[in-house]
Amino acid sequence: MVSLPYLCFLVFSRIAFKWSFMSGLYLSLFSLRMQVRIAEGVL
């Protein structure tokens, strides 16, 4: 039998990891797009 706090921690850590991964992905895509836009402006 798994204890309830451990189960809650497991679920929370999985959700937090997924959210941090998604936000990191969006941030990297956004920064890449901004870099391309700046490069086009310079060129």
N, C-alpha and C positions, 0 to 999 in steps of 0.2 A: 504493500500500500504506500503510495507516494503522498507525502504531506502536502497540504493545501498551499502554504506559503511558497514551497519550492515550485509547485505547479504554476502559481501566479507569476513567480519570478521568471520561469522558463518562457511563458507566453509573452510577458512584458519584454524580455530581452530579445525574443524573436521579432516582435513588432518594432522595437526600437532599432534593431539592426537593419530591418527592411527599410524603415523610414530614413535612417542616416544614409543608407546606400542609395536610395532614390534621390534624396536631396543632393548628395554629392554628385550623382550623375547629372542632374539638372544644372547644378552650378558649373560643372566642367563644360557641359554643352553650351551654356550661356556665355561663359568666358571665351570659349572658342569662337562663338559667333561674333562677340564683340571684337576679338582680335582680328578676325577676318574683315569686319567693317572698318576698323582703324587702318588696316593694311590697304584696303581699297581706297580709303580717303587719302592716304599718303601717296599711293601710286596714282 
